[in-house]
Amino acid sequence: MDADAVLDIAGIGFGPANLALAIALDEMDSAGRAVTARFFEAQERFGWHRGMLIEGATMQVPFLKDLVTMRNPTSRFSFLSFLHTRGRIVDFANTKTFFPLRTEFHEYLAWAAEQFENRVSYQSEVIGIRSATGPGDVEAVDVSVRVGGRDGAPRTHRARNVVIAAGGRPRMPEGLPASERIWHSSRLLDGVQAIAGSKPSSFVVLGSGQSAAEAVDYLHREFADAQVHSVHSRYGYSVADDSAFTNSIFNPVAVDHHFAASESVRRSLHAYHANTNYSVVDEGLIRQLYQTSYLESVTGRRRLHFHKVSRLVEVTHAGDRLRVVIEFLPDGSTTTVEADALVCATGYLRADPASLLGDLLPRCRRDGQGRLLLDRNRRVATDESVKCGIYVLGYGEHSHGLSETLLSLTAVRAGELAEVLTKELV
């Protein structure tokens, strides 16, 4: 593609959301004309939660909710097609599970991404989006991209539409910066690899969700002589609700219901069903960790410690180790743990697309809480002077429901957006 050509679509980020969009666009066209799209990704190569690709960990969504199947079951980009190319489809069927290994699903995503290498610019961080036509009507935007890291020179790409799918960034506890010994759970495997040679003997894991439980289980198994301390603000892990009726909140029609509902109903739905995704753990893993803890209490060889209804009050570096002070909330008593590393499984902050929109932001509408207002197709609502499309994926949980940031409807979202974009480009 000519570097100076005007793109039909500039995609910001190339995780599963925009990868699914690239596939959907590839399977459609606009009046016989191929859509020109380029995606810009800050990472050096495709990667999806690489730091949590723990051996043996499985997906929490069935393989049918891959990049395409819910939209087009005959697509050559399906998980089953991937298995066929790898010669594993029969063996996978024999596992009698809908939930693949996480490492295998990442392999599938990377396999799909490889087929779009000519439409993706890696090591390309988008730092701003501005009107390409000055203060008048906005027919196109200029996307400023920094190439090759922080010191890279910015380049500009012009596009008629932008699709922002920037994902989230790790959220650390306030006042606790990451370091060589303090990691967000997204860096778990890299952090462990960096200190494994020193034979660590003690870890602290903060958090009550799936990532926290997986980190606790992994560290306990991987370091057979190490003490592992799990810190919870509650009494322990809560079970994720993945029952059949509840899971219907991730059905495509639920997006329409949520979008049409009043703000008070939306808040109620979130409160009712937050336990499908937030600070919850698969029941099997909870049972396994409890059984391990109980067995250790029987044998007297305790390595797994649960600090219930507790919080971190102080973390200091002491040479190559950490001094972690844990407060028991009911009575204020404290316990000090000497640890080789602290893992913060404290979730993610969703990227706010407003930070990228430069001189376009005053033309964008917001809701009563200051959030960008999205229409049903996830297009940012603007004044009439903005003729080009600004679309956002993975941001509108408040307007489109709990599935907005999850894999469950990735294929459906991509199909809806691809259909809108291709119609507009006729």
C-alpha positions as CSV (number, residue, x, y, z in Angstrom):
1,M,0.0,0.0,0.0
2,D,1.2,3.5,-0.8
3,A,2.3,5.1,2.5
4,D,0.6,8.4,1.4
5,A,-2.7,6.7,0.4
6,V,-5.8,7.6,2.4
7,L,-6.9,4.5,4.3
8,D,-10.5,3.5,4.6
9,I,-9.8,2.3,8.1
10,A,-7.0,2.8,10.6
11,G,-7.2,0.4,13.5
12,I,-5.6,1.3,16.8
13,G,-4.3,-1.8,18.5
14,F,-4.2,-5.4,17.2
15,G,-5.5,-7.6,19.9
16,P,-8.4,-10.0,19.5
17,A,-11.0,-7.2,18.8
18,N,-9.2,-5.7,15.8
19,L,-7.9,-9.0,14.7
20,A,-11.5,-10.3,14.5
21,L,-12.4,-7.0,12.6
22,A,-9.6,-7.6,10.1
23,I,-11.0,-11.1,9.5
24,A,-14.5,-9.8,9.1
25,L,-13.4,-7.2,6.6
26,D,-11.4,-9.8,4.7
27,E,-14.6,-11.8,4.3
28,M,-16.7,-8.9,3.1
29,D,-16.2,-6.3,0.5
30,S,-17.8,-3.0,-0.5
31,A,-19.4,-3.0,-3.9
32,G,-16.6,-5.3,-5.2
33,R,-13.9,-3.0,-3.8
34,A,-11.5,-4.3,-1.2
35,V,-11.4,-2.1,1.9
36,T,-8.0,-0.6,2.6
37,A,-7.3,-1.0,6.3
38,R,-4.1,-0.9,8.4
39,F,-3.7,-1.7,12.0
40,F,-1.1,-0.2,14.4
41,E,0.2,-2.2,17.3
42,A,2.7,-1.0,20.0
43,Q,3.9,-4.5,20.7
44,E,6.8,-6.0,18.8
45,R,4.7,-8.9,17.7
46,F,1.2,-10.3,18.3
47,G,0.7,-11.2,22.0
48,W,-2.3,-11.7,24.2
49,H,-1.7,-11.9,28.0
50,R,1.6,-13.7,27.4
51,G,2.6,-13.2,31.0
52,M,-0.3,-15.5,32.1
53,L,0.2,-18.4,29.7
54,I,0.6,-20.8,32.5
55,E,1.1,-24.4,31.5
56,G,-2.1,-26.3,32.0
57,A,-4.4,-23.2,32.4
58,T,-7.5,-23.4,30.3
59,M,-9.7,-20.8,28.7
60,Q,-12.9,-19.6,30.5
61,V,-14.9,-19.3,27.3
62,P,-15.7,-22.2,25.0
63,F,-13.8,-22.5,21.7
64,L,-17.0,-21.7,19.8
65,K,-16.5,-18.1,21.0
66,D,-13.4,-17.7,18.9
67,L,-12.7,-14.9,16.4
68,V,-15.3,-15.9,13.9
69,T,-17.6,-18.9,14.7
70,M,-20.5,-16.9,16.3
71,R,-20.6,-14.8,13.1
72,N,-19.5,-17.2,10.4
73,P,-19.2,-20.9,11.4
74,T,-17.8,-21.8,7.9
75,S,-14.9,-19.3,8.2
76,R,-11.4,-20.6,7.5
77,F,-10.2,-18.6,10.5
78,S,-12.1,-20.7,13.1
79,F,-10.4,-22.5,16.0
80,L,-11.4,-25.8,14.4
81,S,-9.7,-24.8,11.1
82,F,-6.6,-23.9,13.1
83,L,-6.7,-27.3,14.8
84,H,-7.1,-29.0,11.4
85,T,-4.0,-27.2,10.0
86,R,-2.0,-28.4,13.0
87,G,-3.3,-32.0,12.7
88,R,-4.8,-31.9,16.2
89,I,-8.6,-31.8,15.5
90,V,-9.2,-35.5,16.3
91,D,-7.0,-35.4,19.4
92,F,-8.8,-32.2,20.6
93,A,-12.1,-33.9,20.2
94,N,-11.0,-36.7,22.3
95,T,-10.3,-34.3,25.2
96,K,-14.1,-34.0,25.5
97,T,-13.9,-30.3,26.4
98,F,-15.1,-27.0,25.1
99,F,-12.4,-25.1,26.9
100,P,-8.9,-25.2,25.2
101,L,-5.6,-24.7,26.9
102,R,-4.8,-21.0,27.1
103,T,-1.4,-21.6,25.4
104,E,-3.2,-23.4,22.5
105,F,-5.8,-20.6,22.2
106,H,-2.9,-18.1,22.1
107,E,-1.3,-20.2,19.4
108,Y,-4.6,-20.0,17.5
109,L,-4.8,-16.2,17.8
110,A,-1.2,-15.8,16.7
111,W,-1.8,-18.1,13.7
112,A,-4.7,-15.9,12.6
113,A,-2.7,-12.7,13.1
114,E,0.1,-14.1,11.0
115,Q,-2.2,-14.1,8.0
116,F,-2.6,-10.3,8.2
117,E,1.1,-9.4,8.5
118,N,0.8,-7.2,5.5
119,R,-1.9,-5.0,7.1
120,V,-0.3,-4.6,10.6
121,S,2.5,-2.2,11.7
122,Y,4.1,-3.6,14.8
123,Q,6.2,-1.4,17.2
124,S,3.8,1.4,16.2
125,E,2.3,3.3,19.0
126,V,-0.6,5.6,18.2
127,I,0.0,8.9,20.1
128,G,-2.8,11.1,18.7
129,I,-5.6,11.5,16.2
130,R,-6.5,14.9,14.7
131,S,-8.6,16.4,12.1
132,A,-7.0,16.2,8.7
133,T,-9.0,19.1,7.4
134,G,-8.6,21.8,10.0
135,P,-11.5,23.6,11.8
136,G,-14.2,22.9,9.2
137,D,-15.9,19.6,8.3
138,V,-13.8,16.6,9.2
139,E,-13.7,14.2,6.2
140,A,-10.6,12.4,7.4
141,V,-8.3,12.1,10.3
142,D,-4.5,12.1,10.7
143,V,-3.3,9.3,12.9
144,S,0.1,10.1,14.5
145,V,2.2,6.9,15.0
146,R,5.5,6.6,16.9
147,V,7.5,3.8,15.3
148,G,10.2,1.8,17.1
149,G,9.7,2.7,20.7
150,R,9.7,5.9,22.8
151,D,12.6,7.5,20.8
152,G,11.0,6.7,17.4
153,A,10.1,9.4,15.0
154,P,6.3,9.9,14.5
155,R,4.7,9.3,11.2
156,T,1.3,10.3,10.0
157,H,-1.3,8.2,8.3
158,R,-4.6,9.6,7.0
159,A,-7.8,7.6,7.2
160,R,-11.6,8.0,6.6
161,N,-12.4,6.0,9.7
162,V,-10.6,4.9,12.9
163,V,-11.4,1.9,15.1
164,I,-9.8,2.2,18.6
165,A,-9.3,-1.1,20.4
166,A,-6.5,-0.2,22.7
167,G,-7.4,-2.7,25.4
168,G,-6.4,-2.1,29.0
169,R,-3.3,-1.4,31.0
170,P,-2.3,-3.1,34.2
171,R,-3.6,-1.5,37.4
172,M,-1.2,-1.4,40.3
173,P,-2.2,-0.5,43.9
174,E,-2.0,3.2,44.5
175,G,1.5,4.3,45.5
176,L,3.0,0.9,44.7
177,P,5.1,1.1,41.5
178,A,6.2,-2.0,39.7
179,S,9.8,-3.1,40.0
180,E,12.1,-6.1,39.6
181,R,10.5,-7.7,42.7
182,I,7.0,-6.2,42.4
183,W,5.0,-7.3,39.4
184,H,1.5,-7.0,38.0
185,S,0.1,-10.5,37.3
186,S,0.4,-9.7,33.5
187,R,4.2,-10.0,34.0
188,L,4.0,-13.2,36.1
189,L,6.0,-15.6,33.9
190,D,8.6,-13.0,32.9
191,G,9.1,-12.0,36.5
192,V,9.5,-15.5,37.7
193,Q,12.0,-16.3,35.0
194,A,14.1,-13.3,36.0
195,I,14.5,-14.4,39.6
196,A,14.2,-18.2,39.3
197,G,18.0,-18.6,39.4
198,S,18.2,-17.2,42.9
199,K,15.9,-20.0,44.2
200,P,13.1,-17.8,45.7
201,S,11.6,-19.1,48.9
202,S,8.6,-16.8,49.5
203,F,6.0,-15.0,47.5
204,V,3.0,-12.8,48.2
205,V,0.0,-12.6,45.9
206,L,-2.5,-9.8,46.2
207,G,-6.0,-10.2,44.8
208,S,-9.2,-12.3,44.8
209,G,-9.9,-13.0,41.1
210,Q,-9.0,-15.6,38.6
211,S,-5.5,-14.3,37.9
212,A,-4.7,-14.2,41.6
213,A,-5.8,-17.7,42.2
214,E,-3.9,-19.0,39.1
215,A,-0.8,-17.1,40.3
216,V,-1.0,-18.7,43.7
217,D,-1.5,-22.2,42.3
218,Y,1.3,-21.7,39.8
219,L,3.9,-20.4,42.3
220,H,3.0,-23.2,44.8
221,R,3.5,-25.9,42.2
222,E,6.5,-24.3,40.4
223,F,8.5,-23.7,43.6
224,A,8.1,-26.8,45.7
225,D,10.0,-25.4,48.7
226,A,8.6,-21.8,48.7
227,Q,6.0,-20.3,51.0
228,V,3.1,-18.6,49.1
229,H,1.0,-16.0,50.8
230,S,-2.4,-15.0,49.4
231,V,-3.9,-11.7,50.6
232,H,-7.6,-11.1,50.3
233,S,-9.8,-8.2,51.3
234,R,-12.6,-10.8,51.7
235,Y,-12.7,-14.2,53.3
236,G,-11.5,-15.9,50.2
237,Y,-12.2,-16.5,46.6
238,S,-15.8,-16.2,45.3
239,V,-17.1,-18.6,42.6
240,A,-17.6,-17.3,39.1
241,D,-21.2,-17.7,37.9
242,D,-21.1,-19.4,34.6
243,S,-24.4,-21.1,34.8
244,A,-26.5,-21.4,31.7
245,F,-29.2,-18.8,32.5
246,T,-26.7,-16.3,33.7
247,N,-24.5,-16.8,30.7
248,S,-27.3,-15.5,28.5
249,I,-26.1,-12.0,29.5
250,F,-23.3,-12.7,27.0
251,N,-25.8,-13.5,24.2
252,P,-25.8,-11.0,21.3
253,V,-29.4,-9.9,22.0
254,A,-28.4,-8.9,25.5
255,V,-26.4,-6.0,24.0
256,D,-29.6,-4.6,22.5
257,H,-31.4,-5.0,25.8
258,H,-28.6,-3.2,27.7
259,F,-28.2,-0.4,25.2
260,A,-32.0,0.3,25.2
261,A,-32.2,0.3,29.0
262,S,-32.2,3.3,31.3
263,E,-29.1,4.1,33.3
264,S,-30.6,2.7,36.5
265,V,-31.4,-0.6,34.8
266,R,-27.9,-0.8,33.4
267,R,-26.4,-0.3,36.8
268,S,-28.6,-3.0,38.2
269,L,-27.6,-5.5,35.5
270,H,-24.0,-4.8,36.2
271,A,-24.5,-5.3,39.9
272,Y,-26.5,-8.5,39.4
273,H,-24.0,-10.1,37.1
274,A,-20.6,-8.7,38.0
275,N,-19.9,-12.1,39.5
276,T,-19.6,-13.5,36.0
277,N,-16.3,-11.7,35.5
278,Y,-15.1,-9.5,38.3
279,S,-13.1,-10.8,41.3
280,V,-14.3,-14.4,40.8
281,V,-12.6,-17.7,40.3
282,D,-13.5,-21.0,38.6
283,E,-15.0,-23.4,41.2
284,G,-12.6,-26.2,40.3
285,L,-9.6,-24.1,41.1
286,I,-11.1,-22.8,44.3
287,R,-11.7,-26.4,45.4
288,Q,-8.2,-27.5,44.4
289,L,-6.5,-24.7,46.4
290,Y,-8.7,-25.3,49.4
291,Q,-7.9,-29.0,49.3
292,T,-4.2,-28.2,49.1
293,S,-4.4,-25.9,52.1
294,Y,-6.3,-28.5,54.1
295,L,-3.8,-31.3,53.2
296,E,-1.0,-29.1,54.5
297,S,-2.8,-28.4,57.7
298,V,-3.1,-32.2,58.2
299,T,0.5,-33.0,57.4
300,G,1.9,-29.9,59.2
301,R,4.0,-29.0,56.2
302,R,2.4,-25.7,55.5
303,R,3.5,-23.7,52.5
304,L,0.2,-22.1,51.4
305,H,-1.0,-19.3,53.6
306,F,-4.3,-17.4,53.2
307,H,-4.5,-13.9,54.8
308,K,-8.2,-13.4,54.9
309,V,-10.0,-10.0,55.3
310,S,-6.6,-8.4,55.0
311,R,-4.8,-5.7,53.1
312,L,-1.2,-4.6,52.4
313,V,-0.2,-1.6,54.5
314,E,3.5,-1.4,53.7
315,V,6.0,-2.8,51.1
316,T,9.6,-1.9,51.4
317,H,12.7,-3.2,49.6
318,A,15.3,-4.9,51.8
319,G,18.2,-5.8,49.5
320,D,17.1,-8.5,47.1
321,R,13.9,-9.1,49.1
322,L,10.7,-7.4,50.1
323,R,9.3,-6.6,53.5
324,V,5.5,-6.9,53.2
325,V,3.3,-5.8,56.1
326,I,-0.2,-7.3,56.1
327,E,-3.0,-5.9,58.2
328,F,-5.9,-8.1,59.5
329,L,-8.8,-5.7,59.1
330,P,-11.1,-6.9,61.9
331,D,-8.7,-6.1,64.7
332,G,-5.9,-4.1,63.0
333,S,-3.1,-6.6,63.9
334,T,-0.3,-7.0,61.4
335,T,1.9,-9.8,60.0
336,T,5.3,-9.1,58.4
337,V,6.3,-11.4,55.5
338,E,9.8,-11.5,54.0
339,A,9.3,-12.2,50.3
340,D,11.2,-12.6,47.1
341,A,8.4,-11.1,45.0
342,L,5.0,-9.5,45.3
343,V,2.4,-10.3,42.6
344,C,-0.4,-7.8,42.2
345,A,-3.4,-9.4,40.5
346,T,-5.3,-6.1,40.7
347,G,-6.9,-6.0,37.3
348,Y,-6.7,-3.5,34.4
349,L,-7.7,0.0,33.7
350,R,-9.6,0.4,30.4
351,A,-7.8,2.8,28.0
352,D,-9.8,6.0,27.6
353,P,-10.0,6.8,23.9
354,A,-10.6,10.5,24.7
355,S,-6.9,10.8,25.4
356,L,-6.1,10.2,21.7
357,L,-8.6,12.5,20.1
358,G,-6.8,15.8,20.2
359,D,-8.8,18.6,18.5
360,L,-11.6,16.2,17.7
361,L,-12.5,15.8,21.4
362,P,-14.5,19.1,21.7
363,R,-16.7,17.8,18.8
364,C,-17.4,14.6,20.6
365,R,-20.5,14.2,22.9
366,R,-20.3,12.8,26.4
367,D,-22.8,11.2,28.8
368,G,-23.8,12.5,32.2
369,Q,-20.6,10.9,33.8
370,G,-18.2,12.4,31.2
371,R,-17.8,9.3,29.2
372,L,-17.7,9.4,25.4
373,L,-21.2,8.7,24.1
374,L,-21.4,5.7,21.7
375,D,-24.2,4.7,19.4
376,R,-25.3,1.1,19.0
377,N,-22.6,0.5,16.4
378,R,-20.0,1.8,18.9
379,R,-19.4,5.0,16.9
380,V,-18.6,8.0,19.0
381,A,-21.4,10.5,18.9
382,T,-20.1,13.8,17.5
383,D,-21.4,17.1,16.1
384,E,-22.4,17.3,12.5
385,S,-19.1,18.6,11.4
386,V,-17.4,15.2,11.9
387,K,-18.2,13.2,8.7
388,C,-15.6,10.4,9.3
389,G,-16.2,7.6,11.7
390,I,-14.6,7.2,15.1
391,Y,-15.4,3.8,16.5
392,V,-14.4,2.3,19.9
393,L,-14.2,-1.4,20.8
394,G,-13.8,-2.6,24.4
395,Y,-14.7,0.7,26.0
396,G,-18.5,0.8,26.3
397,E,-19.3,-1.7,29.0
398,H,-21.5,1.0,30.6
399,S,-23.6,1.3,27.4
400,H,-23.3,-2.1,25.8
401,G,-23.0,-4.5,28.7
402,L,-20.6,-6.8,30.5
403,S,-19.6,-8.6,27.3
404,E,-18.1,-5.5,25.8
405,T,-14.5,-6.2,27.1
406,L,-14.6,-10.0,26.9
407,L,-14.0,-12.6,24.2
408,S,-17.6,-13.9,24.2
409,L,-19.0,-11.5,21.5
410,T,-15.7,-10.7,19.7
411,A,-16.8,-12.3,16.4
412,V,-20.3,-10.7,16.6
413,R,-19.0,-7.2,17.4
414,A,-16.5,-7.5,14.5
415,G,-19.2,-8.6,12.1
416,E,-21.5,-5.8,13.1
417,L,-18.8,-3.2,12.7
418,A,-17.4,-4.6,9.4
419,E,-20.9,-4.5,7.9
420,V,-21.4,-0.9,9.0
421,L,-18.0,0.2,7.6
422,T,-18.3,-1.6,4.3
423,K,-21.8,-0.1,3.7
424,E,-20.5,3.4,4.5
425,L,-17.7,3.0,2.0
426,V,-19.9,2.1,-0.9
